[in-house]
Amino acid sequence: MNVHIIRKKTTPEQIEEMLFALDSYIKLAVDIKREVIVGGGMLHADCKAVLLDDGSRQEDIWGAD
């Protein structure tokens, strides 16, 4: 699974890897308090799990495409 934690500007390689799962768009989860984005995977839950493992709190996470 090509999921990336984004803390700075993404690279073209990261974007290409995150597009791998769904081809035309990227699933995202954003920690609005910590200002961290995770992108990639098949589901928002894939991204959310990475954020939770990284120290985010459930109530601070929002999903997007």
Secondary structure, DSSP 8 states (H G I E B T S, - for coil): ---EEESS---HHHHHHHHTTTSS---EEEETTTTEEEE-SSSHHHHHHHHHHTT--GGGEEEE-
